[in-house]
Every structure is written in structure tokens, then in C-alpha cells.
Amino acid sequence: MGFWSNFLKSSFEIWLESASDAELEEGYEKRRKQWIKDGFGGDGEKTYEMKRIDTEISKRSAEKWEKDPRRNTDPNFRWTDANRWDRD
């Protein structure tokens, strides 16, 4: 099944999975500039490739955040508590 799933993927999808974070950002920026140059696609809707790159960047960012050992996992913690001047 692995062969066929890769066989059926487009070259864009294969690139999307294997690209580094910096390559994704560069690819998105390149497509964004072309999208602007072309008049925002006529209706202002982002292209399929822009949406897929944005989704992949968001997914990777969320995975990094989940694995961050410094993040506070307390469900009752509010970010504003960390910045309070008047400690109780």
C-alpha cells in the first residue's frame, strides 16, 4: 500500500511532506506573491497550494508546542497569571 499511496500523490504533496519548515515558508511566500500579482485569484480566495502549505505549517507548529517541555500543562493556568504584579 505504501508504494501506491506515494504513487498516487502529486509531486506537490510529496514536497509538502518532505520540505523543511523554512522551505515551506519560502514556498508559501513565493505562491503568495504570485497570487497577489495575479489579482488575488479574482475572488480573494487563497489557492489550494497556499491553503495546504498553511495547514502543514500549522500542524507542525502545534506538534512542536505539544512536545515543548517548558509549556505549562496545568489546565487551570491562565497566561495572565504569569504576568501579575500583585501576587497573592
Beta strands, then each sheet from edge to edge (+ up, - down):
end
